[in-house]
Amino acid sequence: MDKLKEISPVAWLHKEYQNYIPLDIRDEAEYELGHIENAKWMAISDLLQEQIPLAKEKPYLLYCKYGTISRELGERLHEKGYTVANLYGGYGAYVLEKIKLSSKIERRKEIEGSLRKKFKKSIFTPFAKAINDFQLVSEGDKICVCISGGKDSMIMAKLFQELKRHNKFPFSVQFLCMDPGYNAYNRKIIEENATLLDIPLTFFQTDIFESVFGIPSSPCYVCARMRRGSLYSKAKELGCNKIALGHHFDDVIETVLMGMLYSGQFQAMMPKLHSTNFPGMELIRPLYYVREDDIKHWRDYNELNFIQCACRFTETCSTCHTDGTTSSKRLETKKLIQELKKNNPYIEKNIFRSTENVSINTILGLKTDGEKHSFLEWYDEGFEFPNTEIEI
């Protein structure tokens, strides 16, 4: 015969065994002071009789004060053919877990409430505006919200949950976390934060960190490409048609400057892109208008702690960059923008606006599909924009 089933307080509180009828076998006075919701009190002597007042076709959850007496009694009933389980740790463990859970629920309500009130104007409104301006979400979409475990992806997950709460049109989300080789400490932080924030994460394992660790040149670029490809592949496997990444406003303007200063090119981080390597898939960036300082303010206001860079090469970088850039270059660019901002408070907005105010008539050349074009090609006959396809 199988062993007596042990049900943990966590599993019970998460309603994984709703079909079981809870039976309280503590002293009746203790039962009256407090008991599990919908529990029935029953004297131990009643369960020791020859004729036991239980139906064999129904499942029961027995519990006492600490789970020991109920286990012994449960084993006797189990041997007689009754469908019973024991509450592991008893009513004491149940109460402790409920206290922990209720504190998490209250804390979660406060965190979610802050997005609806205190941070609505600075975070949720620009999030929603980007979705509307760039048509990032459409009816029937199944969006894979990619979670790295940092502040940006975590707040993006909460914003999508808030958007779903408004439910203006039907779409679905899948919260996906790729583990490229996190150490146990970082993995645990991600899991704990997901539990606290009520983000139902799906994890999948890869060995990307291990694969790129020995690459001598541009490991960050290779790592970013591999992570992006793995996310696309898993998202498609899950039936999603879009992946959402947590790049924010500051990432956008820093990328523009980095391209100019370090690569000699002018290009924007687009709010959405079609994937040519994964037909039918699209990448979206819903935090496109959200400022990093506002995300940090939300994090600190709610006393949240997220992982930073989980990469094996360094533990000092401020964030993971899925575009393959190193932290040193991005940090230099970030500091440069802050320095320029001291004399011109509109610097950030102006860098952003430059990406939508490109004057084709005043540039020396452009590149499409990897092919360079000189302004001389259209100098005498007027400009005709070449047909372009962006490969990612």
Secondary structure, DSSP 8 states (H G I E B T S, - for coil): ----EEE-HHHHHTTTTTTSEEEE-S-HHHHHH---TT-EE--HHHHTSSS-SS-TTSEEEEE-SSSSHHHHHHHHHHHTT-EEEEETTHHHHHHHHHHHHHHHHHHHHHHHHHHHTTTIIIIIHHHHHHHHHTT---TT-EEEEE--SSHHHHHHHHHHHHHHHH-SS--EEEEEEEESS--HHHHHHHHHHHHHHT--EEEEE--HHHHHTT-SS-HHHHHHHHHHHHHHHHHHHTT-SEEE----HHHHHHHHHHHHHHHS------SEEE-SSSTT-EEE-TTTT--HHHHHHHHHHTT--------SS-S--SS--TT---HHHHHHHHHHHHHHHTT-TTHHHHHHHHTT---GGG-SEEEETTEEEETHHHHTT-----------
